[in-house]
Amino acid sequence: MTIADAEPTAAPVPSQSTYQSRVADYWNAEENPVNLELGKIDDLYHHHYGIGEADWSVLDPTDAADVTDPTDPSSPADRQERITTELHRLEQAQADLLASHLGPLTPADRVFDAGCGRGGGSVVAHLRYGCHADGVTISRKQADFAAEQARKRHIDDKVRYHHLNMLDTGLPSGAYAASWNNESTMYVELDLLFAEHARLLRRGGRYVTITGCYNDTYGRASREVSLINAHYICDIHPRSEYFRAMARHRLVPTHVEDLTAAATPYWQLRKQADHLVTGIEETFLTAYGNGSFQYLLIVADRV
Ligand SMILES: C[S@@+](CC[C@H](N)C(=O)[O-])C[C@H]1O[C@@H](n2cnc3c(N)ncnc32)[C@H](O)[C@@H]1O
């Protein structure tokens, strides 16, 4: 009898499907100004949208501007900067709203940021509660970027980022007081996702998501929802599926808020930001306007 001496093939880390590899490729390559320019303002990098009324005065015309003088406060460059700052303020308001639902938490508590992007949400939670945070993203580049940001802020002892699949993190069971998905549920099967949150959260822990979902009352996914799916390589779920899947995984909603109206000014402003548009702005506005798409906050207790 001979024993094969070939090394066993190690499973890739994180273990992921071909689809998940394409999602990782997308985020590894992503360099959109709307994500990077906004984040540079205060080193809080968010890859989600914004909520609340916009300050429309940032759009004021620059007719009187001396276009040859970049220091003229009414120059086109200054107008662009004002719009960028205002969009960032609206994104920050969204991150703050999500974080406000995670508590109460103490500095001894640990939170889990599923699909953390370039890491802004974990920093926001840490600054608010002093808690430990673990952010995971399927993009190696994002995880490295976020970790570097935490090092620069000297919070890397409490805020850590991992290149992991959020469906199968290997992080410790029952160790987390709160967890969330900020615009990252549309990349995964909800049953697998909520099973992992339920495993990680301690009993009585808090789960929060802000997400775009399609509206069951519209029927099926609209043309605009399909265009958004194609744009981001994602698969937007119907609203109903969130509650079914949560119920199957010991997550009991305690607060649900339709943020669709609150999200609309962000898109109206972003549509006019020529230096930041990605081409999907009108599609979001149509989808919100025709009732096929909703922006939802769901808060749930892990029982
Ligand atoms: C729209 S971004 C949101 C990022 C972040 N939550 C924020 O609000 O800034 C979607 C994120 O989901 C992550 N993602 C998608 N599928 C994932 C998976 N299976 N495991 C971990 N992260 C995933 C992407 O890498 C990306 O960071």
The ligand as an SDF file (V2000), in Angstrom:
LIG
                    3D

 27 29  0  0  0  0  0  0  0  0999 V2000
  -21.9320   48.8150    0.2110 C   0  0  0  0  0  0  0  0  0  0  0  0
  -20.5250   48.2560    1.1020 S   0  0  0  0  0  0  0  0  0  0  0  0
  -20.9660   48.7460    2.7590 C   0  0  0  0  0  0  0  0  0  0  0  0
  -19.7480   48.9020    3.6230 C   0  0  0  0  0  0  0  0  0  0  0  0
  -19.9730   49.3620    5.0720 C   0  0  0  0  0  0  0  0  0  0  0  0
  -20.9530   48.5570    5.7660 N   0  0  0  0  0  0  0  0  0  0  0  0
  -20.3400   50.8080    5.1430 C   0  0  0  0  0  0  0  0  0  0  0  0
  -21.4860   51.0900    5.5080 O   0  0  0  0  0  0  0  0  0  0  0  0
  -19.5110   51.6610    4.8370 O   0  0  0  0  0  0  0  0  0  0  0  0
  -20.7460   46.4720    1.1030 C   0  0  0  0  0  0  0  0  0  0  0  0
  -19.6760   45.7170    1.8740 C   0  0  0  0  0  0  0  0  0  0  0  0
  -20.0880   44.3570    2.0140 O   0  0  0  0  0  0  0  0  0  0  0  0
  -18.9230   43.5530    1.9290 C   0  0  0  0  0  0  0  0  0  0  0  0
  -19.3040   42.1560    1.6460 N   0  0  0  0  0  0  0  0  0  0  0  0
  -20.0800   41.6850    0.6450 C   0  0  0  0  0  0  0  0  0  0  0  0
  -20.2100   40.3440    0.7610 N   0  0  0  0  0  0  0  0  0  0  0  0
  -19.5020   39.9780    1.8570 C   0  0  0  0  0  0  0  0  0  0  0  0
  -19.2600   38.7280    2.5170 C   0  0  0  0  0  0  0  0  0  0  0  0
  -19.7920   37.5870    2.0680 N   0  0  0  0  0  0  0  0  0  0  0  0
  -18.5000   38.7440    3.6180 N   0  0  0  0  0  0  0  0  0  0  0  0
  -17.9430   39.8970    4.0950 C   0  0  0  0  0  0  0  0  0  0  0  0
  -18.1430   41.0930    3.5180 N   0  0  0  0  0  0  0  0  0  0  0  0
  -18.9200   41.1390    2.4210 C   0  0  0  0  0  0  0  0  0  0  0  0
  -18.1130   44.2110    0.8480 C   0  0  0  0  0  0  0  0  0  0  0  0
  -16.7720   43.7890    0.8990 O   0  0  0  0  0  0  0  0  0  0  0  0
  -18.3070   45.6790    1.2380 C   0  0  0  0  0  0  0  0  0  0  0  0
  -17.3530   46.0170    2.2110 O   0  0  0  0  0  0  0  0  0  0  0  0
  1  2  1  0
  2  3  1  0
  2 10  1  0
  3  4  1  0
  4  5  1  0
  5  6  1  0
  5  7  1  0
  7  8  2  0
  7  9  1  0
 10 11  1  0
 11 12  1  0
 11 26  1  0
 12 13  1  0
 13 14  1  0
 13 24  1  0
 14 15  1  0
 14 23  1  0
 15 16  2  0
 16 17  1  0
 17 18  1  0
 17 23  2  0
 18 19  1  0
 18 20  2  0
 20 21  1  0
 21 22  2  0
 22 23  1  0
 24 25  1  0
 24 26  1  0
 26 27  1  0
M  CHG  2   2   1   9  -1
M  END
$$$$
